[in-house]
Amino acid sequence: MKVPTFEKGSTSCKPRVVEYIPFKDSLATWIIVGVFIFIGLTLAVSVLFAINYTTPVVKSAGGPMCFLILFCLTLCSLSIFFYFDKPTVAFCVLRYLPFLLFYTVCLACFVVRSFQIVYIFKAAAMFPMFYSLWIKYHGQWVSITVAFVAQAIFLLILYSCAPPRPYNIMLNPDKILPSCDLDLTAASASLILLCLLCSLCFIFSYMGKDLPKNYNEAKAITFCLLVLILTWIAFATVHILYRGKYIQFLNALAILTSLYSFLLWYFLPKCYIIIFQPHKNTQQFFQGLIQSYTNTTNE
């Protein structure tokens, strides 16, 4: 698309190319197809977990927390649609809001889950009173709610003081790149909260790396976080070195990869056990793992 512009002191207009990725572009199509596949998989996992809700695999994965995570991951994926076509005010708002808000809930759930796993196996015997209070006062849900409310407040401040808005990046005298201006200073509290949750989750899950071999909740979370961290390090590096219309595609790809990391490496292995290894989805099998780990640590 070309728009007429003029340089200061000039008496004639000079056409400039406005570069962006439209929805009809093949790259946008592949990303959008990936989003629909992701939504379909999350729905299928939710149905499978609902059918097998009382089984040990679903309970060990988080029970009702699993449905909250899957629901929030689905809501996060909606932000990807707004990385294509020419940005508007609404596009800029919806490009960041769903991902920042609902990915916070996902990370908070995994922080709580990894903490519980490590505490049950390594600290419950030393501090039994703490865990009883944690259960009595619904510590996991309180923690998730606090993270959600904090992020909602940070985003409310961000969108009130410095809302993302469309602006044009001058790539060169002949090209304009429409983008969304996100004030990183105003968004710093929101981004710091995400980094804090990610760090806590990684610390707790890494502490559980030596748990029973087949009881791999903490290991799965650790691997998901490694994929997440490496994805955004790679995107940040490209963002510093490259300026062009494909940066929006890469941003959408980074978000989609972040979502798939938890779906593929945390939820799908559990689906595999439910469907193809039902002998491992029994109370006796899980009790055997825990007993074997207890005997090993006591030796």
C-alpha positions, 0 to 999 in steps of 0.5 A: 500500500502506498500513501502520498507524503511530502518532505519539508521544503518540498512542493511535491508529494512522494509516495511511500510504501506502508508495510504490514502483514495483512490477514490474507498473507500466507504467514498470517494464515499459517499462524491463524491456523496454528491458533485454531489448532491450539484452541481445538487441542485445548478443548479436546484436553479439557474434555478428556480431563473432565471425563477422567476428572477423578483419576490420579493423573488429572488430580496430580496435574492440578485437578480443577486448576487444569481447567483454569489454565487451559481456559486462560491459555485459550484466552491468551491466544486471542491476542495473536489475531491482532498482530496482523493487518494495519493496527487500530486503537482497538487492535493495539489494546487487544494485542497486549491485554489478553496475553498479559492478563491471562498468561499471568494467571497461567504462570501463577497456577504453575507457581502454586503447582510447582510449590505444592509438589516440592513442599509435599515431597521435601518439606511437608514432614518438617512443616506440617502446620504450614501445609494444613493452614495452606489447605484450610485457607485455600492458599493456592486460590488466594495466591492465584487471585492475588496475582490476577488482581495485581496484574489487573491493577497494573494493566488498568494503570497502564491503559489509563495513563499510557494506552497502546496506540498506533504509530508509524515507524519510518524504516527509510524515506520510502517505507512506513511500518505501522505498529503499536506504541507500548510505553515500557516504563508504564508497562514495567510493573506488569512485565516485572510481575510476569518475570517474577512469576516465571522466576519463582516457577522455575526455581520451585520446579527446578528444586523438584528435578530429583523427584520420582522418575515417573512423577515428572510434574516438576520436570515438565514445568521446568522444560516448559519454562525453558522453552518459554525463556528461550523463545522470548530471548530469541525474539528480543534478540531479533527485535533488537537486530531487525526492523521490518514488517515481519517483526509482528509475525515473529511476535505472534509466533513467540506468543503462540510458541509460549502457549504451545509449550505448556500444552505440548509438554505439560498436558499432552503427556498426561493425555498419552498416559490416560489414553495409552497407559491406563495402568499408570493412571491408578492410585496403586501406581502413584502410591508405589512411586511415592513409597519408592521415593520415600524409601530412597530418601530415607536410605 
